[in-house]
Amino acid sequence: MVCHFNQCPKHKFECRVPGCGANRFVRILPWFRLKPRRLNEFNSQILFQRQV
């Protein structure tokens, strides 16, 4: 999730999640856990493909 603050870290309540600010402007949600097994061709869609 992209952070909507104009600087990183902003030192607000939302920025206190462990790991927030490690990658600039990527917001860490404490309740979200990525489950890689759910990322498959049946429930995923490519939104952008970079031309090389």
C-alpha positions in Angstrom: 0.0 0.0 0.0 1.4 3.4 -0.9 1.6 5.9 2.0 -0.2 9.2 1.5 2.1 11.3 3.7 4.4 13.8 2.1 7.6 12.6 3.8 8.8 9.3 5.0 8.8 8.6 7.9 6.2 11.2 9.0 6.5 10.2 12.7 2.7 9.8 13.0 0.8 7.0 14.7 0.6 5.1 11.4 4.4 5.2 11.1 5.0 3.4 14.4 4.3 -0.1 12.8 7.6 -2.1 12.9 9.2 -2.0 9.4 7.4 1.2 8.3 9.9 3.5 6.5 12.3 0.6 5.5 11.0 1.1 2.0 10.1 4.8 1.5 6.4 5.5 1.0 5.4 1.9 1.4 2.8 1.7 4.2 3.0 -1.3 6.4 -0.4 -2.5 7.7 -0.1 -4.3 11.1 -3.1 -6.6 10.3 -2.1 -7.6 6.8 -0.1 -10.8 6.2 0.8 -11.7 2.6 -0.1 -15.3 1.7 2.0 -16.1 -1.4 0.0 -19.3 -2.1 -3.0 -17.0 -2.9 -1.0 -15.3 -5.7 -1.7 -17.5 -8.7 -2.9 -17.2 -12.2 -6.6 -17.7 -11.2 -6.9 -14.8 -8.8 -4.2 -12.4 -10.0 -4.2 -9.9 -12.8 -1.2 -8.0 -14.3 -2.0 -4.3 -14.2 1.3 -3.1 -15.7 4.0 -4.8 -17.6 7.3 -2.9 -18.1 8.7 -2.9 -21.6 12.4 -3.9 -21.6 
